[in-house]
Amino acid sequence: MSLGDLVKRIEPSGGGFVLHGADGWTQGRTMYGGASTLIAYAAARRAFADLPPLRGAQVGFVGPVGEDLDISVSMLRQGRNVSQVVTDMFCDGQIVHRCLWLFGSAREPNAKVEPQRVEGVLAVDTADEMPPPMDNLHFIRKLELRRAEGRGGSRPGTVRRWARFRERSGLDPIGELLGIGDALPPGSMRTMRRRGPISSINWSLTLLNDHPQTRDGWWLLETSSNFADDGFSSETLRCWNADGVEVMRGLQSVAIFG
C-alpha cells in the first residue's frame, strides 16, 4: 500500500476521521513517523478545505501508532493570514500522535533571505544505490535510497541520503515532503557504541517554500546530531531538492536505547 493509498482510505466519522488497515508502513512496533504525520496533515486539509499553504508543524510521537486510527481535527485559531490547526490521533482510545499545524497566506515580503544550497554531495545520477533491508515488512523498502557521500560520510553524527518513493501517485509536493522527511535514521546512530532501538519523540519542521519542486521525485535528506548523551539525541533534519536548494528544515528529539 502506497502513502497515496493510505490517504485515500481516510473516511469521515462523526466529527472526525477514521482509517482502518493502515498496514505496510511499520517501523518496529509503530507506524513510520512520516506516514502518520502525512495522515494527520491530510485529515486537517479535509476538515478545512480553504486552508492557506502549510508553513510549519510541531509533531509529537506520543505512543505506538497502529493500523486502525481515529483522528480528530480542531481549529485552534484562524486569523487573517495565519491558521493554526490541531490534529490528534488515537489507537484503542489512547492518544498516540498530536500535531500543531501552521498554515499561512503569502504577503508582500518585507524581508527576503534565499534558501541555502548544499555542497559536497554526490549528484543523484552518479550516486550508488543502497540495497533494501532484509525485513520485507519494513517501510524503508518502499523507498529508493542512494548514497549522497562516500562511505562513512564527512562529518561525525551525520547521515545523508538521496531518497524517493517507489510509488508517488496521490501525493502533492507538500504531502510528499512530509512523508519522506523523517525517513532517515538519526545521525547519532553513527556514534552508537552498540546496536539498539531508536525512537523519534517529536519533529518540529519548517517549510521553506510553499510550492516545493524537484526532479524525478528525488530529495536529499540529512540527519545530524547536535548533541547526544544520557540516552537522548538532539537532531537537525534538512531536505534539499535535486538541484541542491533547501526546501525543509527541522529539529527532532530522539530516544536511544540499548
C-alpha positions in Angstrom: 0.0 0.0 0.0 1.5 3.4 -1.0 1.2 6.6 1.0 -1.3 7.9 -1.6 -3.4 4.8 -0.9 -3.3 5.4 2.8 -4.6 9.0 2.3 -7.4 7.8 0.1 -8.6 5.4 2.8 -9.2 8.2 5.4 -13.0 8.4 5.9 -15.2 10.9 7.8 -16.7 9.5 11.0 -18.8 11.6 13.4 -16.9 14.9 13.8 -13.6 13.4 12.8 -12.0 10.8 10.6 -11.0 7.1 10.7 -8.5 5.0 8.9 -8.7 1.2 9.1 -6.0 -1.3 7.9 -3.1 1.1 7.5 -0.6 -1.7 7.1 2.7 -1.8 5.3 4.3 1.2 6.9 5.6 -0.2 10.2 8.8 0.7 11.9 9.3 -1.7 14.7 6.1 -1.7 16.8 4.8 1.7 15.5 3.9 3.3 12.2 6.7 5.2 10.4 6.5 8.8 11.6 6.3 10.3 8.1 3.3 8.2 7.3 1.4 9.0 10.5 2.2 12.7 10.0 1.0 12.7 6.4 -2.2 11.1 7.5 -2.8 13.8 10.1 -2.0 16.5 7.5 -4.4 15.0 5.0 -7.1 14.9 7.7 -6.5 18.6 8.5 -6.8 19.5 4.9 -10.1 17.6 4.5 -11.6 19.2 7.6 -10.7 22.7 6.5 -10.5 22.8 2.7 -9.8 26.5 2.4 -6.6 26.5 4.5 -3.7 28.5 3.1 -0.3 26.8 2.3 1.4 24.9 5.1 4.3 26.8 6.7 5.3 24.5 9.6 4.3 21.9 12.1 5.1 20.6 15.6 4.7 16.8 15.7 4.5 14.7 18.9 5.0 11.0 18.5 3.2 10.2 21.8 2.8 6.4 21.5 2.9 3.5 19.1 0.6 4.1 16.1 -1.2 1.0 15.0 -3.2 0.1 11.8 -6.6 1.4 13.0 -6.8 5.1 13.7 -9.3 7.7 14.9 -8.4 11.3 14.0 -9.8 14.5 15.5 -9.2 17.9 13.9 -9.9 21.3 15.5 -9.2 24.9 14.6 -7.1 26.4 17.3 -7.1 29.9 15.8 -7.9 31.3 12.4 -6.6 34.8 11.8 -6.5 37.0 8.7 -3.3 35.4 7.3 -2.4 32.5 9.7 -4.5 29.5 10.8 -3.4 27.0 13.4 -4.9 23.6 13.4 -4.5 20.7 15.9 -4.8 17.0 15.0 -5.0 14.2 17.5 -4.7 10.6 16.5 -6.0 7.7 18.7 -5.5 4.0 18.8 -7.7 1.9 21.0 -8.9 5.1 22.7 -5.4 6.3 23.6 -3.8 9.3 22.1 -0.7 8.3 20.1 0.1 11.3 17.8 -0.5 15.0 18.1 0.3 17.8 15.6 0.0 21.6 15.7 -0.1 22.8 12.1 0.7 26.3 11.0 -0.9 27.5 7.7 -0.2 30.9 6.3 -1.1 33.0 3.3 1.7 34.8 1.3 2.1 38.5 1.9 4.2 41.2 0.2 7.7 40.5 1.6 9.4 42.9 4.0 12.4 40.7 4.3 14.0 38.2 2.0 16.7 35.5 2.5 17.3 32.9 -0.1 17.3 29.2 0.8 20.7 27.6 1.3 22.3 25.3 -1.2 24.0 22.1 -0.3 27.7 21.5 -1.2 30.0 18.5 -1.3 27.4 15.8 -2.1 27.4 13.2 -4.9 24.9 14.0 -7.8 21.9 11.8 -7.6 22.6 10.5 -11.1 26.0 9.2 -10.1 25.3 8.1 -6.6 25.4 4.4 -5.6 22.0 2.7 -4.9 21.6 1.3 -1.4 20.2 -2.3 -1.0 16.8 -2.6 0.7 16.7 -4.1 4.2 16.2 -7.8 4.7 13.0 -7.3 6.6 10.2 -7.3 4.0 7.8 -5.6 6.4 10.0 -2.5 7.0 8.6 0.7 5.4 12.1 1.6 4.0 11.6 -0.9 1.2 9.0 1.5 -0.2 11.8 4.0 -0.9 14.8 4.1 -3.2 17.9 5.3 -1.4 21.3 6.4 -2.8 24.5 7.4 -1.0 25.0 11.2 -1.1 28.5 10.9 0.3 31.3 8.3 0.3 31.0 5.6 2.9 31.3 6.9 6.4 30.4 10.5 5.4 32.5 13.6 6.0 31.2 14.6 9.5 30.6 12.6 12.7 27.0 12.0 13.7 25.6 12.9 10.2 23.7 10.8 7.6 23.0 12.0 4.1 21.0 10.1 1.5 19.2 10.7 -1.7 15.6 9.3 -1.4 12.4 9.0 -3.3 9.2 6.9 -3.0 8.9 4.0 -5.4 5.2 4.9 -5.7 4.4 8.6 -5.6 0.9 8.7 -7.0 -1.8 10.5 -5.0 0.7 12.8 -3.2 1.0 16.6 -3.6 4.5 18.1 -3.2 3.9 19.1 0.5 2.5 15.7 1.3 5.5 14.0 -0.4 7.9 16.1 1.8 6.0 15.3 5.0 6.0 11.6 4.1 9.7 11.4 3.2 11.2 14.0 5.6 11.6 11.6 8.6 12.8 8.6 6.6 16.5 8.6 7.7 17.8 7.2 11.0 19.2 9.8 13.4 22.8 10.9 12.7 23.7 9.9 16.2 23.3 6.3 15.0 26.8 6.6 13.6 28.2 7.3 17.1 26.4 4.4 18.9 28.8 2.0 20.7 26.4 -0.9 20.2 23.3 -1.7 18.3 20.0 -0.8 20.0 16.5 0.6 19.4 16.0 4.2 18.4 12.7 6.1 18.7 11.7 9.6 17.5 9.9 11.6 20.2 9.0 14.7 18.2 9.6 16.6 15.0 9.4 20.3 14.6 9.6 21.3 10.9 9.5 24.5 8.7 8.7 24.6 5.0 11.0 27.0 3.1 8.8 27.0 0.0 5.0 26.6 -0.4 5.5 25.0 -3.8 8.5 22.7 -3.5 9.6 21.1 -6.7 12.3 18.5 -7.6 13.3 16.2 -10.4 12.1 12.6 -10.8 10.9 12.5 -7.1 14.5 12.7 -5.6 15.1 14.6 -2.4 18.3 14.9 -0.5 17.8 14.2 3.2 20.2 14.8 6.1 20.0 14.0 9.8 22.7 15.4 12.0 23.2 15.1 15.8 23.7 18.4 17.6 24.3 16.6 20.9 23.9 13.0 22.2 24.1 11.8 25.7 22.1 10.2 28.6 20.0 8.2 26.1 18.8 11.1 24.0 20.0 13.0 20.9 19.1 16.4 19.5 18.9 16.2 15.7 18.7 18.7 12.9 16.8 17.4 9.9 17.3 19.1 6.5 15.9 18.4 3.0 17.1 19.8 -0.4 15.6 19.2 -3.9 17.6 17.6 -6.7 19.2 20.9 -7.6 20.6 21.3 -4.1 18.1 24.0 -2.9 16.9 23.6 0.7 13.2 23.1 1.0 12.6 22.0 4.6 14.4 22.1 7.9 13.5 20.6 11.3 14.6 19.6 14.8 13.9 16.3 16.5 14.4 14.7 19.8 15.4 11.0 19.6 15.5 8.4 22.4 18.4 6.0 22.1 18.1 2.7 23.9 20.5 -0.3 24.4 
